[in-house]
Amino acid sequence: VYITGRRQAELDAAAAQIGHGAVAVQTDISRLEDLDRLFEIVKSQAGRIDVLFANAGGGEFATLEEITEAHFDAIFGTNVKGTVFTVQKALPLMGEGGSIILTGSTTSVLGTPAFSIYSATKAAVRNLARSWTLDLKGRGIRVNVLAPGATATPGLQGLAPTAGDYKAFTDVMISQIPLGRMGRPEEIAGAALFLASDDSSYVNGAELFVDGGFAQV
């Protein structure tokens, strides 16, 4: 297992928690030279990729009037450009039976105030999966999107400037979720494992929402 990210300390901690020889490689997926280095390491050490989970991404709130070029470039650079070239550069190491998982979001199908740029990137990711299933037709490589809903993670908490803001933010979200609660990281992980495994061997080009029903009603 190879994991990547921009922050070395967090990567090392995650690799230690995963165990089983997991390798952490510091990478900024918006930088193509970083991706080249990453996949050269994977090629030299493992020789192939069975499952690629393109999970890196992020966003910030900004109303239409507040959007700047830097805001646009940063979010599209990671969420779209980074996803495109992560998959492209991994592809030579993948063969028949391989699984590519892209991280989407409920925002790909719903309007979200002050979150339009992030939402647009996730709509783009959804269509990348649709198109790539056709590009890879006949190669036995599946491409699917895992679309989490509101999930209790540090990343979500980072969207709110204070603890009070976070509670108000999550209270509103929970009120709109039919299951009446936030998702847990392990529930998202379970869905990712399904898409990675042979249990989903005939699932291709799909978007799997793991959102407590939020985007379905």
ROVOBA-224569 format. One record per residue (C-alpha): residue number from 1; z, x, y; residue in one letter; chain. Coordinates in pm, 1 decimal. Each point is the difference from the previous one (the first is absolute). Example, Ala and Ser with C-alpha at 12.3 -4.5 7.8 and 13.67 -1.06 7.14 Angstrom:
residues 2
R	resi	zz	xx	yy	resn	chain
R	1	780.0	1230.0	-450.0	A	A
R	2	-66.0	137.0	344.0	S	A
end
This chain:
residues 217
R	resi	zz	xx	yy	resn	chain
R	1	0.0	0.0	0.0	V	A
R	2	-99.2	128.2	343.3	Y	A
R	3	143.0	-154.9	315.4	I	A
R	4	-102.4	68.2	358.0	T	A
R	5	124.0	-63.6	349.9	G	A
R	6	51.7	167.9	334.0	R	A
R	7	375.9	66.4	-19.2	R	A
R	8	91.7	276.2	-244.0	Q	A
R	9	371.4	-79.9	-25.9	A	A
R	10	-65.3	-362.1	-95.7	E	A
R	11	-270.8	109.7	-243.6	L	A
R	12	230.3	245.1	-173.0	D	A
R	13	271.9	-263.9	-30.6	A	A
R	14	-247.0	-250.8	-145.3	A	A
R	15	-135.7	252.4	-250.8	A	A
R	16	353.8	80.8	-111.6	A	A
R	17	76.6	-369.6	-43.8	Q	A
R	18	-319.4	-58.8	-200.5	I	A
R	19	61.4	304.4	-219.6	G	A
R	20	-223.2	67.3	-302.1	H	A
R	21	-170.7	288.5	179.3	G	A
R	22	-116.6	-199.9	302.3	A	A
R	23	-171.0	224.3	255.4	V	A
R	24	32.2	-53.2	376.8	A	A
R	25	-290.3	115.9	217.8	V	A
R	26	39.0	-33.9	376.2	Q	A
R	27	-313.9	-172.8	129.8	T	A
R	28	-118.4	-184.0	310.2	D	A
R	29	-270.5	-226.1	-141.6	I	A
R	30	-166.9	-36.4	339.9	S	A
R	31	-87.6	373.3	-18.9	R	A
R	32	-286.6	67.0	-239.2	L	A
R	33	100.0	363.1	-50.2	E	A
R	34	338.5	-119.3	-126.3	D	A
R	35	-170.7	-229.3	-249.8	L	A
R	36	-225.6	281.5	-120.1	D	A
R	37	305.6	218.3	-58.7	R	A
R	38	185.8	-281.7	-178.3	L	A
R	39	-274.9	-74.7	-248.5	F	A
R	40	-70.3	366.4	-63.1	E	A
R	41	364.7	32.3	-105.7	I	A
R	42	-27.7	-306.5	-224.4	V	A
R	43	-325.3	127.9	-151.1	K	A
R	44	136.7	345.9	-73.4	S	A
R	45	328.0	-125.1	-147.3	Q	A
R	46	-85.7	-331.1	-168.1	A	A
R	47	-377.6	-7.1	-22.7	G	A
R	48	-36.1	-374.6	45.9	R	A
R	49	140.4	-313.1	163.0	I	A
R	50	66.7	-311.0	-207.8	D	A
R	51	154.9	-216.8	273.6	V	A
R	52	-38.6	38.6	375.9	L	A
R	53	240.4	-198.9	218.7	F	A
R	54	-117.5	27.6	362.0	A	A
R	55	323.3	-120.9	153.3	N	A
R	56	33.6	194.4	326.6	A	A
R	57	-13.0	-210.2	314.5	G	A
R	58	192.8	-129.4	294.9	G	A
R	59	-11.3	-199.3	319.3	G	A
R	60	167.8	-75.6	329.9	E	A
R	61	28.8	-314.3	205.8	F	A
R	62	-229.4	-30.1	303.3	A	A
R	63	-135.3	-308.1	172.5	T	A
R	64	-366.5	-12.3	97.1	L	A
R	65	89.5	117.7	350.6	E	A
R	66	210.3	287.3	-135.7	E	A
R	67	-251.1	147.8	-247.6	I	A
R	68	-97.8	356.6	89.4	T	A
R	69	-268.0	224.7	-141.7	E	A
R	70	272.4	218.0	-152.3	A	A
R	71	158.7	-304.3	-168.7	H	A
R	72	-337.7	-108.3	-138.9	F	A
R	73	-101.6	347.0	-119.2	D	A
R	74	334.2	76.7	-165.7	A	A
R	75	15.3	-320.8	-203.0	I	A
R	76	-367.0	-8.6	-97.5	F	A
R	77	13.5	374.3	-68.3	G	A
R	78	266.9	-39.0	-265.2	T	A
R	79	-57.2	-348.7	-136.7	N	A
R	80	-380.6	-3.7	-15.6	V	A
R	81	-138.5	352.4	40.7	K	A
R	82	279.6	142.9	-212.5	G	A
R	83	-54.0	-256.6	-274.2	T	A
R	84	-377.9	49.9	-5.6	V	A
R	85	14.0	376.0	-34.6	F	A
R	86	298.0	1.3	-236.3	T	A
R	87	-201.6	-207.8	-245.5	V	A
R	88	-326.9	184.1	61.2	Q	A
R	89	151.3	342.7	-59.0	K	A
R	90	198.1	-114.7	-306.2	A	A
R	91	-301.2	-163.4	-163.7	L	A
R	92	-147.7	314.6	-163.0	P	A
R	93	326.0	35.5	-195.0	L	A
R	94	-8.2	-358.6	-131.9	M	A
R	95	-175.9	-131.2	-306.7	G	A
R	96	-42.9	-314.2	-206.3	E	A
R	97	320.1	-201.6	-21.5	G	A
R	98	124.1	125.4	335.9	G	A
R	99	183.9	-227.5	240.0	S	A
R	100	-7.5	16.8	379.6	I	A
R	101	266.1	-198.6	184.8	I	A
R	102	-21.7	-52.0	375.4	L	A
R	103	291.0	-128.8	205.7	T	A
R	104	-80.9	-314.1	194.3	G	A
R	105	222.9	-247.1	179.3	S	A
R	106	47.2	-370.0	59.5	T	A
R	107	-123.4	76.9	352.4	T	A
R	108	-351.6	41.2	-141.6	S	A
R	109	-29.0	-378.8	-25.0	V	A
R	110	244.5	-119.9	267.4	L	A
R	111	11.5	32.2	375.9	G	A
R	112	301.7	197.9	119.9	T	A
R	113	95.8	23.1	368.1	P	A
R	114	10.5	352.1	147.6	A	A
R	115	-116.5	146.0	-331.6	F	A
R	116	-375.8	-41.4	20.5	S	A
R	117	-105.6	361.2	-54.0	I	A
R	118	211.3	42.9	-313.5	Y	A
R	119	-120.5	-338.5	-126.2	S	A
R	120	-362.5	99.3	58.0	A	A
R	121	47.3	317.7	-203.4	T	A
R	122	134.7	-198.4	-292.4	K	A
R	123	-291.5	-243.2	15.7	A	A
R	124	-224.5	307.0	-12.0	A	A
R	125	183.7	132.3	-305.8	V	A
R	126	-55.0	-332.6	-175.5	R	A
R	127	-374.5	22.8	54.4	N	A
R	128	-10.9	364.5	-102.6	L	A
R	129	131.9	-107.0	-339.9	A	A
R	130	-262.1	-273.4	-31.1	R	A
R	131	-280.7	239.0	86.8	S	A
R	132	124.6	288.2	-211.5	W	A
R	133	13.6	-214.8	-312.3	T	A
R	134	-377.5	-28.6	43.6	L	A
R	135	-48.7	367.1	88.8	D	A
R	136	181.9	91.4	-322.3	L	A
R	137	-172.9	-259.7	-216.9	K	A
R	138	-55.1	134.0	-348.8	G	A
R	139	239.7	293.5	38.1	R	A
R	140	302.8	-174.8	-149.5	G	A
R	141	220.0	65.1	304.5	I	A
R	142	189.4	-299.0	137.2	R	A
R	143	90.4	-52.6	367.4	V	A
R	144	266.7	-249.7	102.1	N	A
R	145	217.4	-72.4	301.8	V	A
R	146	376.7	-43.8	-16.8	L	A
R	147	109.2	-209.7	298.9	A	A
R	148	376.9	-1.0	53.8	P	A
R	149	175.1	-249.2	219.5	G	A
R	150	319.5	66.3	192.4	A	A
R	151	188.9	261.0	-202.4	T	A
R	152	337.9	154.0	78.5	A	A
R	153	-99.6	361.0	66.0	T	A
R	154	84.7	261.2	266.0	P	A
R	155	-357.4	-33.2	125.0	G	A
R	156	48.6	-367.7	81.9	L	A
R	157	333.2	72.8	164.8	Q	A
R	158	-171.6	261.6	215.2	G	A
R	159	-212.8	-269.5	164.9	L	A
R	160	307.8	-139.8	177.4	A	A
R	161	171.6	205.7	272.4	P	A
R	162	355.0	-122.7	-75.8	T	A
R	163	196.2	-146.8	-289.8	A	A
R	164	20.1	-330.6	186.4	G	A
R	165	-375.3	-6.9	50.8	D	A
R	166	-52.4	76.9	-369.0	Y	A
R	167	223.0	-289.2	-106.1	K	A
R	168	-175.6	-242.9	232.8	A	A
R	169	-338.5	127.8	-119.0	F	A
R	170	85.2	-34.0	-369.2	T	A
R	171	171.3	-337.9	45.5	D	A
R	172	-325.4	-140.0	136.1	V	A
R	173	-199.7	148.3	-287.1	M	A
R	174	241.1	-124.8	-265.8	I	A
R	175	-18.5	-352.1	143.7	S	A
R	176	-374.7	2.2	-73.1	Q	A
R	177	20.4	133.8	-357.4	I	A
R	178	10.7	-272.4	-268.5	P	A
R	179	230.8	210.2	-220.0	L	A
R	180	239.7	27.6	294.2	G	A
R	181	58.7	373.9	-7.7	R	A
R	182	-151.1	341.1	64.1	M	A
R	183	-173.4	188.0	-276.5	G	A
R	184	160.2	296.6	-174.2	R	A
R	185	-180.0	334.3	-34.4	P	A
R	186	27.4	-14.0	-378.3	E	A
R	187	-188.5	-332.0	0.4	E	A
R	188	-290.9	164.5	180.4	I	A
R	189	20.4	293.7	-241.0	A	A
R	190	-21.6	-236.5	-296.9	G	A
R	191	-323.1	-147.5	132.1	A	A
R	192	-139.9	349.6	57.3	A	A
R	193	83.6	94.0	-358.3	L	A
R	194	-184.6	-309.0	-122.1	F	A
R	195	-313.8	96.9	195.3	L	A
R	196	29.0	358.4	-123.7	A	A
R	197	37.9	-96.5	-365.5	S	A
R	198	-233.0	-124.5	-270.6	D	A
R	199	168.3	-340.6	35.7	D	A
R	200	-236.0	-49.7	296.5	S	A
R	201	-305.6	151.0	-170.0	S	A
R	202	-216.7	-301.0	92.4	Y	A
R	203	133.5	-35.1	355.6	V	A
R	204	-245.4	146.3	250.4	N	A
R	205	-64.8	-60.5	370.2	G	A
R	206	309.2	-218.4	26.4	A	A
R	207	267.4	-28.9	266.2	E	A
R	208	343.4	-51.9	-154.2	L	A
R	209	248.1	-148.1	247.1	F	A
R	210	364.6	83.6	-66.9	V	A
R	211	146.2	-198.0	286.1	D	A
R	212	225.5	-277.0	-127.3	G	A
R	213	-277.0	-247.9	79.5	G	A
R	214	-13.1	81.4	373.1	F	A
R	215	-378.6	31.9	32.1	A	A
R	216	-73.3	-272.0	-253.6	Q	A
R	217	124.6	-307.0	189.8	V	A
end
